[in-house]
Amino acid sequence: MKLEVRDIRKSFGDREILHGISFEVVSGRAMGFLGRNGAGKSTTIRCLMDVFRQDAGEFYLDGKPFKVTENRVGYLPEERGMYQKNKILDQLVYFARLRGASKADATRSANEWIDFFELGEYKNKPLETLSKGNQQKIQIAQAFLNDPDILILDEPFSGLDPLNSQIFKDAIADVVAKGRLVIFSSHQMNYVEEVCDDVTLIHEGDILLSGDLKALKRQMGQNKLALSVDGMTNSQVGEAVRAQFPQITLEHIEDMLVLDTHQAVTQQDILRFIAAQGWNVARFGMYEPSLNDIFVAKVRDHQ
Amino acid sequence: MRNFKLIFQYELSSLLGKKSTRITTLILALVALIGTSVPRIITWFDKPEDPAAVVETLPDSDMGYVFASPELHDAFAQALGVTEDNLYPDREALEAALNDRTLRAGAVITSDSQAEVLYLDRELESTDEQALSDILRQTHRNKFLEEKGITAAEMHAVETFAPQVSVTVLGQDSETNLMLAMILMIMVYTIVLAYGAITSTVIAREKDSKTMELLISSARPSSLILGKVAASGVSGVLQGAIIFLSAFIGDCIARGRDVNDGGAEYGAWHGPAGMGLVWQNSQDWATICPFWICAMCGLYRL
């Protein structure tokens, strides 16, 4: 299953929020949709979910125009809300049936997910009787109802404690393992890095990059080496390296020095230099940037 | 219209399940039941009337009397409650008693059709002259009947005679149609106003609580709106039916009919008894209440 987002444009008043964005998501892989606050993530997802209509462009599923009500789609909106005064089981069954499940399947699915989040004792109580954390679990559960083919999660980890985040990550991993299509919007890079196989980065309504996360990391880390030496500061190491190899660019990232060789110097040349210096090397190897580094670098380049 | 039925059912059960809806309906039904049965309730507190004792009496002991003749005294003393203490020989003695405030008021009976009431200070709510006038009229009436050989009880029976006139309409009854039209108009008016407002509020609340985003991504907006409007309307009709039923039962009570027979006078429907929900030969609360409760429970189960 392949979901294509093609040249989507959306304006509110005179302000264009999405400037013709395009990317693809395939099933069996979780796609992290990244961007700063106000970048256009939720607007894209709301257009996809037909909460409002885009001004131009189209969504396609396996080459055909995508209609949310004609597919089994699980959706967790950024701004979550359910019926506070209604019984939890009743409203989960209702939401599952709205998405096309039979009453028996809806009841079974709702009970499964209530049990998954260990809230079985509350299922016949109104939502408002639960704590905020448990209410969030129920809201997450409704997205997983009825075994959706497509799961769209807008900022799913916001407000979740570490234990619930882990339970949720496991649930997403199960869905991905079943070969479902998962879109996961967030500005929390660590969660995306843990859960997603692919990433799409949106900034001010433009897509900056989209693709396989590991490949992106390799690409971004190409020609870069990480070095740190015991007993010396990164600045001291950097000065010595630059004196020997003036064509190398240096970057201080966290507790290490990143050397960009620009293919002018080989790894062996640098290794020989280090050996000649007699440094007590703490770390030396290929540099693989974190998602956060990629995000910052790409946004900086764009600006 | 996919999902319309599901949305309608869920919204209807949510509306009827609300405590506020149940309490409001119960209160309005009770008000209708009690309001329409008030005339009968009042009669429960009335003492049985003795037709012979129709002559009113003035209870005031602080009122004095003067009679122009012993015959007048004999004719009116009992009705006016005259004793030796409040009987005065002449007008001067009565005025003296009023001036020294021994009496509140006084009456001089000059004939069986003429009298005068005296006050020292007349209060706003004083109605002694009206009561005296009623007694003179009643006494005159009884005397007249006696002369004609008619007893007061016989006259009372004549006056309270209630003819039984039934109406059989072979064609259309415009009065019934008008009543139905009026009732329907009021119900439609209530539904349009009240439930239109309720539906708007529910939708606004869903939008505010962010539930709408979930709903709109799962169902067509037209199905959502129509389902909600239909549920609100049916909820209103059910409430109206319960209140109307309560009013009908109250009306049966008010008219003092045996519910078993009284119901038969409401067109083709043979009343609560026709539904087998009340005991035979009964017309009091003990039989009405179980029927009423059963009807309400039944409607809520829908």
Interface residues (C-beta under 8 A of the other chain):
Chain A: R46 M49 D50 V51 V68 T69 V73 Y75 P77 E79 R80 G81 M82 Y83 Q84 K85 N86 D90 Y94 F95 R97 L98 R99 Q142
Chain B: R2 N3 L6 I7 Y10 S14 K18 E206 S209 K210 T211 M212 E213 L214 L215 I216 S217 S218 A219 R220
